[in-house]
């Protein structure tokens, strides 16, 4: 088929005449598409892992809550004085960090 000046017109069924249709048929295009799919899957995986970690960190009791629970056990006689002192000693550093994070002094 020829145009107005006698120049052949390139037409394809349902494809652009600018050559972009040829790009999606090559091996390079397959690699680009697969790389984009893999990148998207990795991004989704990183997002999900971040959310799971965030949830698990929120569910962990604070040092203050732990000390209160162990104090209750000690008052009920389920922990000895030595055990309670040891637990308080181990949680003291964690409690100091929590107080710093909240802007309080301890």
N, CA, C and O atoms as a GROMACS GRO file, in nm:
protein
  424
    1UNK      N    1   0.085  -0.116   0.000
    1UNK     CA    2   0.000   0.000   0.000
    1UNK      C    3   0.090   0.123   0.000
    1UNK      O    4   0.190   0.126   0.072
    2UNK      N    5   0.057   0.223  -0.077
    2UNK     CA    6   0.139   0.342  -0.091
    2UNK      C    7   0.067   0.463  -0.037
    2UNK      O    8  -0.056   0.473  -0.041
    3UNK      N    9   0.148   0.559   0.016
    3UNK     CA   10   0.093   0.683   0.066
    3UNK      C   11   0.068   0.782  -0.047
    3UNK      O   12   0.071   0.746  -0.164
    4UNK      N   13   0.044   0.906  -0.010
    4UNK     CA   14   0.009   1.010  -0.106
    4UNK      C   15   0.124   1.040  -0.202
    4UNK      O   16   0.098   1.077  -0.317
    5UNK      N   17   0.247   1.025  -0.161
    5UNK     CA   18   0.362   1.059  -0.245
    5UNK      C   19   0.424   0.935  -0.306
    5UNK      O   20   0.534   0.942  -0.361
    6UNK      N   21   0.360   0.827  -0.297
    6UNK     CA   22   0.412   0.705  -0.357
    6UNK      C   23   0.507   0.630  -0.266
    6UNK      O   24   0.569   0.533  -0.310
    7UNK      N   25   0.519   0.671  -0.139
    7UNK     CA   26   0.606   0.605  -0.042
    7UNK      C   27   0.526   0.493   0.023
    7UNK      O   28   0.414   0.516   0.068
    8UNK      N   29   0.582   0.374   0.030
    8UNK     CA   30   0.508   0.264   0.092
    8UNK      C   31   0.480   0.293   0.240
    8UNK      O   32   0.567   0.343   0.311
    9UNK      N   33   0.363   0.263   0.283
    9UNK     CA   34   0.322   0.283   0.422
    9UNK      C   35   0.331   0.148   0.492
    9UNK      O   36   0.276   0.048   0.445
   10UNK      N   37   0.399   0.146   0.606
   10UNK     CA   38   0.413   0.022   0.683
   10UNK      C   39   0.297   0.008   0.778
   10UNK      O   40   0.279   0.091   0.866
   11UNK      N   41   0.219  -0.094   0.761
   11UNK     CA   42   0.105  -0.118   0.850
   11UNK      C   43   0.111  -0.261   0.900
   11UNK      O   44   0.145  -0.354   0.827
   12UNK      N   45   0.078  -0.274   1.025
   12UNK     CA   46   0.070  -0.408   1.085
   12UNK      C   47  -0.064  -0.419   1.153
   12UNK      O   48  -0.123  -0.320   1.195
   13UNK      N   49  -0.108  -0.536   1.162
   13UNK     CA   50  -0.238  -0.563   1.224
   13UNK      C   51  -0.229  -0.538   1.374
   13UNK      O   52  -0.165  -0.617   1.443
   14UNK      N   53  -0.290  -0.433   1.427
   14UNK     CA   54  -0.298  -0.408   1.570
   14UNK      C   55  -0.168  -0.364   1.634
   14UNK      O   56  -0.160  -0.361   1.757
   15UNK      N   57  -0.064  -0.330   1.557
   15UNK     CA   58   0.064  -0.288   1.615
   15UNK      C   59   0.101  -0.149   1.568
   15UNK      O   60   0.057  -0.104   1.462
   16UNK      N   61   0.181  -0.083   1.648
   16UNK     CA   62   0.227   0.051   1.610
   16UNK      C   63   0.328   0.039   1.498
   16UNK      O   64   0.401  -0.059   1.489
   17UNK      N   65   0.331   0.136   1.414
   17UNK     CA   66   0.421   0.133   1.300
   17UNK      C   67   0.558   0.191   1.336
   17UNK      O   68   0.644   0.200   1.248
   18UNK      N   69   0.581   0.230   1.461
   18UNK     CA   70   0.708   0.293   1.499
   18UNK      C   71   0.814   0.194   1.546
   18UNK      O   72   0.923   0.238   1.582
   19UNK      N   73   0.787   0.067   1.548
   19UNK     CA   74   0.887  -0.032   1.586
   19UNK      C   75   0.878  -0.078   1.730
   19UNK      O   76   0.951  -0.171   1.766
   20UNK      N   77   0.795  -0.019   1.814
   20UNK     CA   78   0.782  -0.063   1.952
   20UNK      C   79   0.726  -0.204   1.962
   20UNK      O   80   0.757  -0.277   2.056
   21UNK      N   81   0.644  -0.241   1.866
   21UNK     CA   82   0.591  -0.377   1.866
   21UNK      C   83   0.702  -0.480   1.853
   21UNK      O   84   0.692  -0.590   1.908
   22UNK      N   85   0.808  -0.446   1.779
   22UNK     CA   86   0.921  -0.537   1.762
   22UNK      C   87   0.998  -0.554   1.893
   22UNK      O   88   1.053  -0.661   1.919
   23UNK      N   89   1.002  -0.449   1.975
   23UNK     CA   90   1.077  -0.455   2.101
   23UNK      C   91   1.022  -0.564   2.193
   23UNK      O   92   1.099  -0.636   2.257
   24UNK      N   93   0.892  -0.577   2.200
   24UNK     CA   94   0.831  -0.672   2.291
   24UNK      C   95   0.838  -0.816   2.243
   24UNK      O   96   0.792  -0.907   2.312
   25UNK      N   97   0.895  -0.837   2.127
   25UNK     CA   98   0.909  -0.972   2.075
   25UNK      C   99   1.049  -1.030   2.097
   25UNK      O  100   1.068  -1.150   2.078
   26UNK      N  101   1.145  -0.950   2.136
   26UNK     CA  102   1.284  -0.994   2.147
   26UNK      C  103   1.318  -1.055   2.282
   26UNK      O  104   1.241  -1.046   2.377
   27UNK      N  105   1.437  -1.118   2.287
   27UNK     CA  106   1.488  -1.179   2.410
   27UNK      C  107   1.516  -1.074   2.517
   27UNK      O  108   1.492  -1.097   2.635
   28UNK      N  109   1.566  -0.960   2.474
   28UNK     CA  110   1.598  -0.854   2.570
   28UNK      C  111   1.472  -0.811   2.644
   28UNK      O  112   1.476  -0.785   2.765
   29UNK      N  113   1.362  -0.803   2.575
   29UNK     CA  114   1.237  -0.763   2.638
   29UNK      C  115   1.194  -0.865   2.743
   29UNK      O  116   1.144  -0.828   2.849
   30UNK      N  117   1.213  -0.991   2.714
   30UNK     CA  118   1.180  -1.095   2.812
   30UNK      C  119   1.262  -1.078   2.939
   30UNK      O  120   1.209  -1.089   3.050
   31UNK      N  121   1.390  -1.049   2.923
   31UNK     CA  122   1.478  -1.030   3.040
   31UNK      C  123   1.434  -0.907   3.119
   31UNK      O  124   1.433  -0.909   3.242
   32UNK      N  125   1.400  -0.801   3.050
   32UNK     CA  126   1.356  -0.679   3.118
   32UNK      C  127   1.228  -0.705   3.196
   32UNK      O  128   1.216  -0.662   3.310
   33UNK      N  129   1.134  -0.773   3.135
   33UNK     CA  130   1.008  -0.803   3.202
   33UNK      C  131   1.030  -0.893   3.323
   33UNK      O  132   0.975  -0.867   3.430
   34UNK      N  133   1.110  -0.997   3.308
   34UNK     CA  134   1.138  -1.087   3.421
   34UNK      C  135   1.213  -1.015   3.533
   34UNK      O  136   1.187  -1.039   3.650
   35UNK      N  137   1.304  -0.927   3.496
   35UNK     CA  138   1.377  -0.850   3.598
   35UNK      C  139   1.281  -0.759   3.674
   35UNK      O  140   1.294  -0.744   3.796
   36UNK      N  141   1.187  -0.697   3.604
   36UNK     CA  142   1.089  -0.611   3.670
   36UNK      C  143   0.999  -0.691   3.763
   36UNK      O  144   0.966  -0.646   3.872
   37UNK      N  145   0.959  -0.810   3.720
   37UNK     CA  146   0.875  -0.896   3.804
   37UNK      C  147   0.952  -0.938   3.929
   37UNK      O  148   0.898  -0.934   4.039
   38UNK      N  149   1.077  -0.978   3.912
   38UNK     CA  150   1.159  -1.018   4.028
   38UNK      C  151   1.180  -0.901   4.123
   38UNK      O  152   1.173  -0.919   4.245
   39UNK      N  153   1.206  -0.782   4.070
   39UNK     CA  154   1.225  -0.665   4.155
   39UNK      C  155   1.098  -0.634   4.233
   39UNK      O  156   1.104  -0.598   4.351
   40UNK      N  157   0.984  -0.648   4.168
   40UNK     CA  158   0.857  -0.624   4.238
   40UNK      C  159   0.836  -0.726   4.349
   40UNK      O  160   0.792  -0.690   4.458
   41UNK      N  161   0.866  -0.853   4.322
   41UNK     CA  162   0.851  -0.956   4.424
   41UNK      C  163   0.944  -0.934   4.542
   41UNK      O  164   0.905  -0.954   4.657
   42UNK      N  165   1.066  -0.892   4.515
   42UNK     CA  166   1.162  -0.864   4.622
   42UNK      C  167   1.113  -0.746   4.706
   42UNK      O  168   1.122  -0.749   4.829
   43UNK      N  169   1.062  -0.642   4.640
   43UNK     CA  170   1.011  -0.526   4.713
   43UNK      C  171   0.894  -0.565   4.803
   43UNK      O  172   0.886  -0.520   4.918
   44UNK      N  173   0.804  -0.647   4.753
   44UNK     CA  174   0.690  -0.692   4.833
   44UNK      C  175   0.740  -0.776   4.951
   44UNK      O  176   0.690  -0.762   5.063
   45UNK      N  177   0.838  -0.864   4.927
   45UNK     CA  178   0.895  -0.945   5.035
   45UNK      C  179   0.958  -0.861   5.144
   45UNK      O  180   0.938  -0.889   5.262
   46UNK      N  181   1.033  -0.760   5.106
   46UNK     CA  182   1.097  -0.672   5.205
   46UNK      C  183   0.991  -0.598   5.286
   46UNK      O  184   1.005  -0.583   5.407
   47UNK      N  185   0.886  -0.553   5.220
   47UNK     CA  186   0.777  -0.484   5.289
   47UNK      C  187   0.710  -0.576   5.391
   47UNK      O  188   0.685  -0.536   5.505
   48UNK      N  189   0.681  -0.698   5.350
   48UNK     CA  190   0.613  -0.793   5.440
   48UNK      C  191   0.702  -0.827   5.559
   48UNK      O  192   0.655  -0.831   5.673
   49UNK      N  193   0.830  -0.852   5.535
   49UNK     CA  194   0.922  -0.883   5.644
   49UNK      C  195   0.930  -0.766   5.741
   49UNK      O  196   0.932  -0.788   5.863
   50UNK      N  197   0.935  -0.645   5.691
   50UNK     CA  198   0.937  -0.527   5.778
   50UNK      C  199   0.814  -0.517   5.866
   50UNK      O  200   0.824  -0.485   5.984
   51UNK      N  201   0.698  -0.545   5.808
   51UNK     CA  202   0.574  -0.540   5.886
   51UNK      C  203   0.572  -0.649   5.993
   51UNK      O  204   0.527  -0.624   6.105
   52UNK      N  205   0.619  -0.769   5.960
   52UNK     CA  206   0.621  -0.879   6.058
   52UNK      C  207   0.714  -0.844   6.173
   52UNK      O  208   0.681  -0.866   6.289
   53UNK      N  209   0.830  -0.789   6.141
   53UNK     CA  210   0.924  -0.750   6.247
   53UNK      C  211   0.865  -0.640   6.335
   53UNK      O  212   0.882  -0.641   6.457
   54UNK      N  213   0.798  -0.546   6.272
   54UNK     CA  214   0.735  -0.437   6.348
   54UNK      C  215   0.630  -0.491   6.444
   54UNK      O  216   0.623  -0.447   6.559
   55UNK      N  217   0.550  -0.584   6.398
   55UNK     CA  218   0.447  -0.644   6.484
   55UNK      C  219   0.508  -0.721   6.600
   55UNK      O  220   0.460  -0.712   6.713
   56UNK      N  221   0.614  -0.797   6.572
   56UNK     CA  222   0.675  -0.876   6.679
   56UNK      C  223   0.741  -0.785   6.783
   56UNK      O  224   0.742  -0.818   6.901
   57UNK      N  225   0.796  -0.673   6.740
   57UNK     CA  226   0.858  -0.579   6.834
   57UNK      C  227   0.752  -0.513   6.921
   57UNK      O  228   0.777  -0.484   7.038
   58UNK      N  229   0.634  -0.489   6.866
   58UNK     CA  230   0.528  -0.426   6.944
   58UNK      C  231   0.471  -0.522   7.047
   58UNK      O  232   0.422  -0.478   7.151
   59UNK      N  233   0.476  -0.652   7.023
   59UNK     CA  234   0.416  -0.749   7.112
   59UNK      C  235   0.508  -0.786   7.229
   59UNK      O  236   0.463  -0.847   7.326
   60UNK      N  237   0.634  -0.750   7.221
   60UNK     CA  238   0.730  -0.782   7.327
   60UNK      C  239   0.703  -0.690   7.446
   60UNK      O  240   0.694  -0.568   7.431
   61UNK      N  241   0.691  -0.749   7.567
   61UNK     CA  242   0.665  -0.664   7.685
   61UNK      C  243   0.785  -0.577   7.718
   61UNK      O  244   0.900  -0.614   7.692
   62UNK      N  245   0.757  -0.461   7.775
   62UNK     CA  246   0.864  -0.370   7.814
   62UNK      C  247   0.930  -0.421   7.942
   62UNK      O  248   0.876  -0.508   8.010
   63UNK      N  249   1.047  -0.365   7.972
   63UNK     CA  250   1.117  -0.404   8.094
   63UNK      C  251   1.034  -0.368   8.217
   63UNK      O  252   1.033  -0.442   8.316
   64UNK      N  253   0.966  -0.256   8.211
   64UNK     CA  254   0.882  -0.215   8.324
   64UNK      C  255   0.771  -0.318   8.349
   64UNK      O  256   0.744  -0.354   8.463
   65UNK      N  257   0.707  -0.364   8.240
   65UNK     CA  258   0.602  -0.465   8.253
   65UNK      C  259   0.657  -0.596   8.309
   65UNK      O  260   0.594  -0.661   8.393
   66UNK      N  261   0.776  -0.634   8.262
   66UNK     CA  262   0.838  -0.758   8.312
   66UNK      C  263   0.871  -0.748   8.460
   66UNK      O  264   0.844  -0.841   8.536
   67UNK      N  265   0.929  -0.635   8.501
   67UNK     CA  266   0.962  -0.618   8.643
   67UNK      C  267   0.835  -0.625   8.728
   67UNK      O  268   0.834  -0.685   8.836
   68UNK      N  269   0.726  -0.562   8.680
   68UNK     CA  270   0.600  -0.566   8.754
   68UNK      C  271   0.549  -0.710   8.769
   68UNK      O  272   0.500  -0.749   8.875
   69UNK      N  273   0.561  -0.788   8.662
   69UNK     CA  274   0.516  -0.928   8.669
   69UNK      C  275   0.602  -1.009   8.766
   69UNK      O  276   0.551  -1.088   8.846
   70UNK      N  277   0.735  -0.988   8.759
   70UNK     CA  278   0.823  -1.063   8.849
   70UNK      C  279   0.806  -1.016   8.994
   70UNK      O  280   0.819  -1.096   9.087
   71UNK      N  281   0.777  -0.887   9.014
   71UNK     CA  282   0.751  -0.837   9.150
   71UNK      C  283   0.626  -0.906   9.206
   71UNK      O  284   0.623  -0.942   9.324
   72UNK      N  285   0.526  -0.923   9.123
   72UNK     CA  286   0.403  -0.992   9.165
   72UNK      C  287   0.433  -1.138   9.201
   72UNK      O  288   0.385  -1.188   9.302
   73UNK      N  289   0.513  -1.205   9.118
   73UNK     CA  290   0.551  -1.344   9.149
   73UNK      C  291   0.630  -1.351   9.279
   73UNK      O  292   0.612  -1.444   9.358
   74UNK      N  293   0.718  -1.252   9.301
   74UNK     CA  294   0.798  -1.250   9.424
   74UNK      C  295   0.708  -1.229   9.546
   74UNK      O  296   0.728  -1.292   9.650
   75UNK      N  297   0.609  -1.140   9.532
   75UNK     CA  298   0.520  -1.115   9.646
   75UNK      C  299   0.432  -1.236   9.677
   75UNK      O  300   0.390  -1.254   9.791
   76UNK      N  301   0.405  -1.318   9.577
   76UNK     CA  302   0.327  -1.441   9.599
   76UNK      C  303   0.412  -1.556   9.652
   76UNK      O  304   0.361  -1.661   9.689
   77UNK      N  305   0.544  -1.534   9.656
   77UNK     CA  306   0.633  -1.636   9.709
   77UNK      C  307   0.681  -1.735   9.604
   77UNK      O  308   0.742  -1.837   9.638
   78UNK      N  309   0.655  -1.707   9.477
   78UNK     CA  310   0.697  -1.799   9.371
   78UNK      C  311   0.841  -1.775   9.327
   78UNK      O  312   0.899  -1.858   9.258
   79UNK      N  313   0.899  -1.661   9.367
   79UNK     CA  314   1.039  -1.632   9.340
   79UNK      C  315   1.108  -1.599   9.471
   79UNK      O  316   1.052  -1.531   9.558
   80UNK      N  317   1.230  -1.648   9.485
   80UNK     CA  318   1.306  -1.616   9.606
   80UNK      C  319   1.362  -1.474   9.594
   80UNK      O  320   1.359  -1.413   9.487
   81UNK      N  321   1.414  -1.422   9.706
   81UNK     CA  322   1.473  -1.288   9.705
   81UNK      C  323   1.591  -1.282   9.608
   81UNK      O  324   1.607  -1.186   9.534
   82UNK      N  325   1.674  -1.387   9.610
   82UNK     CA  326   1.792  -1.392   9.523
   82UNK      C  327   1.751  -1.395   9.375
   82UNK      O  328   1.811  -1.327   9.292
   83UNK      N  329   1.649  -1.472   9.343
   83UNK     CA  330   1.602  -1.480   9.204
   83UNK      C  331   1.547  -1.345   9.158
   83UNK      O  332   1.574  -1.300   9.046
   84UNK      N  333   1.471  -1.281   9.244
   84UNK     CA  334   1.412  -1.152   9.209
   84UNK      C  335   1.521  -1.047   9.190
   84UNK      O  336   1.513  -0.966   9.097
   85UNK      N  337   1.622  -1.046   9.278
   85UNK     CA  338   1.734  -0.952   9.263
   85UNK      C  339   1.808  -0.975   9.131
   85UNK      O  340   1.844  -0.879   9.063
   86UNK      N  341   1.830  -1.101   9.096
   86UNK     CA  342   1.900  -1.135   8.972
   86UNK      C  343   1.821  -1.086   8.850
   86UNK      O  344   1.878  -1.031   8.756
   87UNK      N  345   1.690  -1.107   8.852
   87UNK     CA  346   1.605  -1.063   8.741
   87UNK      C  347   1.606  -0.911   8.730
   87UNK      O  348   1.618  -0.857   8.619
   88UNK      N  349   1.596  -0.842   8.843
   88UNK     CA  350   1.599  -0.695   8.841
   88UNK      C  351   1.732  -0.645   8.787
   88UNK      O  352   1.736  -0.547   8.712
   89UNK      N  353   1.840  -0.710   8.825
   89UNK     CA  354   1.972  -0.670   8.778
   89UNK      C  355   1.982  -0.684   8.626
   89UNK      O  356   2.034  -0.596   8.558
   90UNK      N  357   1.932  -0.795   8.575
   90UNK     CA  358   1.939  -0.818   8.430
   90UNK      C  359   1.849  -0.724   8.351
   90UNK      O  360   1.882  -0.686   8.239
   91UNK      N  361   1.736  -0.686   8.408
   91UNK     CA  362   1.643  -0.598   8.338
   91UNK      C  363   1.675  -0.449   8.357
   91UNK      O  364   1.616  -0.365   8.290
   92UNK      N  365   1.766  -0.418   8.448
   92UNK     CA  366   1.797  -0.277   8.478
   92UNK      C  367   1.851  -0.203   8.355
   92UNK      O  368   1.808  -0.091   8.328
   93UNK      N  369   1.943  -0.264   8.282
   93UNK     CA  370   2.000  -0.198   8.164
   93UNK      C  371   1.892  -0.175   8.058
   93UNK      O  372   1.888  -0.071   7.994
   94UNK      N  373   1.807  -0.273   8.041
   94UNK     CA  374   1.698  -0.260   7.944
   94UNK      C  375   1.600  -0.150   7.986
   94UNK      O  376   1.550  -0.074   7.902
   95UNK      N  377   1.574  -0.141   8.114
   95UNK     CA  378   1.484  -0.038   8.164
   95UNK      C  379   1.545   0.101   8.143
   95UNK      O  380   1.474   0.195   8.107
   96UNK      N  381   1.675   0.114   8.165
   96UNK     CA  382   1.743   0.242   8.141
   96UNK      C  383   1.731   0.284   7.995
   96UNK      O  384   1.707   0.402   7.966
   97UNK      N  385   1.748   0.188   7.902
   97UNK     CA  386   1.734   0.219   7.759
   97UNK      C  387   1.592   0.265   7.726
   97UNK      O  388   1.573   0.361   7.650
   98UNK      N  389   1.493   0.198   7.783
   98UNK     CA  390   1.354   0.237   7.758
   98UNK      C  391   1.326   0.376   7.812
   98UNK      O  392   1.253   0.454   7.750
   99UNK      N  393   1.383   0.409   7.926
   99UNK     CA  394   1.364   0.541   7.983
   99UNK      C  395   1.429   0.648   7.897
   99UNK      O  396   1.373   0.757   7.879
  100UNK      N  397   1.547   0.619   7.842
  100UNK     CA  398   1.614   0.714   7.752
  100UNK      C  399   1.531   0.735   7.627
  100UNK      O  400   1.516   0.848   7.581
  101UNK      N  401   1.476   0.628   7.571
  101UNK     CA  402   1.396   0.637   7.449
  101UNK      C  403   1.271   0.721   7.471
  101UNK      O  404   1.224   0.788   7.379
  102UNK      N  405   1.216   0.717   7.593
  102UNK     CA  406   1.096   0.795   7.624
  102UNK      C  407   1.129   0.937   7.667
  102UNK      O  408   1.039   1.019   7.685
  103UNK      N  409   1.258   0.968   7.683
  103UNK     CA  410   1.298   1.101   7.725
  103UNK      C  411   1.291   1.123   7.873
  103UNK      O  412   1.304   1.237   7.918
  104UNK      N  413   1.272   1.018   7.952
  104UNK     CA  414   1.265   1.028   8.097
  104UNK      C  415   1.403   1.000   8.156
  104UNK      O  416   1.491   0.948   8.088
  105UNK      N  417   1.421   1.035   8.281
  105UNK     CA  418   1.546   1.005   8.349
  105UNK      C  419   1.518   0.902   8.456
  105UNK      O  420   1.409   0.898   8.514
  106UNK      N  421   1.616   0.818   8.482
  106UNK     CA  422   1.592   0.714   8.580
  106UNK      C  423   1.703   0.694   8.664
  106UNK      O  424   1.700   0.609   8.753
   0.00000   0.00000   0.00000
